[in-house]
Amino acid sequence: MESNEAVRSLAALAQPVRLQVFRALVVVGPEGLTPGALVDAIGVPATSLSFHLKELTHSGLVSQERQGRNLIYRAAFDRMNALLGYLTENCCQGEACLTVDSTACISC
């Protein structure tokens, strides 16, 4: 991941509603959610939600797919993992410090 991509992704998440939307999509997994389901889940007005979904989609953290008359939004797990990798690639002086089952550095 390039630093400009990381900045765009982090900027998209640096807003409470967008962070809440992204986390809701991460929790639901690959099946994703429609905008209506997101409105019900997080209680944000639909007009506001569409703006936030556009920003998350533009950042690459969320994908959009049309299924019939519905739009399905999904967290882009590959992009999320690339961002996490970018943020932690120089952790522990550049040494590999994560175990397979761990989410935290061994030496941190």
C-alpha positions as semicolon CSV with decimal commas, in nm:
position;residue;x (nm);y (nm);z (nm)
1;M;0,000;0,000;0,000
2;E;0,125;0,347;-0,089
3;S;0,127;0,620;0,174
4;N;-0,133;0,824;-0,019
5;E;-0,370;0,527;-0,015
6;A;-0,316;0,484;0,359
7;V;-0,389;0,851;0,420
8;R;-0,710;0,830;0,213
9;S;-0,823;0,522;0,405
10;L;-0,741;0,670;0,744
11;A;-0,913;0,998;0,652
12;A;-1,227;0,806;0,557
13;L;-1,229;0,634;0,897
14;A;-1,157;0,956;1,087
15;Q;-1,525;1,041;1,117
16;P;-1,750;0,875;1,377
17;V;-2,037;0,772;1,147
18;R;-1,807;0,633;0,879
19;L;-1,613;0,437;1,140
20;Q;-1,941;0,301;1,274
21;V;-2,057;0,204;0,923
22;F;-1,727;0,035;0,844
23;R;-1,729;-0,159;1,171
24;A;-2,088;-0,273;1,107
25;L;-1,984;-0,401;0,763
26;V;-1,682;-0,580;0,912
27;V;-1,903;-0,750;1,171
28;V;-2,154;-0,875;0,915
29;G;-1,878;-1,012;0,694
30;P;-1,881;-1,090;0,322
31;E;-2,261;-1,100;0,292
32;G;-2,270;-0,721;0,335
33;L;-2,565;-0,496;0,407
34;T;-2,810;-0,284;0,213
35;P;-2,831;0,086;0,295
36;G;-3,169;0,022;0,458
37;A;-3,020;-0,242;0,687
38;L;-2,736;-0,004;0,775
39;V;-2,986;0,272;0,860
40;D;-3,164;0,028;1,092
41;A;-2,840;-0,101;1,243
42;I;-2,673;0,230;1,326
43;G;-2,962;0,475;1,328
44;V;-2,821;0,734;1,089
45;P;-3,052;0,913;0,841
46;A;-3,049;0,763;0,491
47;T;-2,944;1,091;0,329
48;S;-2,643;1,116;0,559
49;L;-2,560;0,748;0,514
50;S;-2,531;0,779;0,136
51;F;-2,267;1,052;0,176
52;H;-2,066;0,839;0,419
53;L;-2,093;0,528;0,201
54;K;-1,965;0,731;-0,096
55;E;-1,661;0,841;0,105
56;L;-1,587;0,487;0,225
57;T;-1,628;0,351;-0,128
58;H;-1,398;0,620;-0,268
59;S;-1,133;0,526;-0,010
60;G;-1,149;0,162;-0,121
61;L;-1,249;0,035;0,223
62;V;-1,602;-0,052;0,110
63;S;-1,726;-0,212;-0,210
64;Q;-2,067;-0,178;-0,367
65;E;-2,256;-0,439;-0,571
66;R;-2,598;-0,427;-0,728
67;Q;-2,815;-0,732;-0,664
68;G;-3,142;-0,683;-0,846
69;R;-3,293;-0,363;-0,711
70;N;-3,067;-0,355;-0,405
71;L;-2,722;-0,219;-0,348
72;I;-2,507;-0,434;-0,120
73;Y;-2,215;-0,274;0,061
74;R;-1,929;-0,486;0,192
75;A;-1,613;-0,415;0,385
76;A;-1,309;-0,456;0,159
77;F;-1,114;-0,692;0,383
78;D;-0,815;-0,702;0,150
79;R;-0,786;-0,322;0,168
80;M;-0,836;-0,327;0,546
81;N;-0,561;-0,587;0,585
82;A;-0,331;-0,390;0,354
83;L;-0,385;-0,081;0,569
84;L;-0,312;-0,276;0,888
85;G;-0,001;-0,421;0,726
86;Y;0,115;-0,076;0,617
87;L;0,067;0,060;0,970
88;T;0,256;-0,225;1,133
89;E;0,524;-0,311;0,876
90;N;0,799;-0,136;1,071
91;C;0,677;-0,245;1,412
92;C;0,947;-0,397;1,633
93;Q;1,231;-0,245;1,431
94;G;1,114;-0,418;1,113
95;E;1,125;-0,770;1,259
96;A;0,835;-1,010;1,223
97;C;0,672;-1,000;1,562
98;L;0,321;-1,134;1,512
99;T;0,242;-1,494;1,577
100;V;-0,013;-1,667;1,356
101;D;-0,281;-1,657;1,628
102;S;-0,196;-1,312;1,759
103;T;-0,320;-0,963;1,683
104;A;-0,062;-0,786;1,897
105;C;0,315;-0,766;1,871
106;I;0,504;-1,008;2,092
107;S;0,753;-0,745;2,203
108;C;0,505;-0,456;2,236
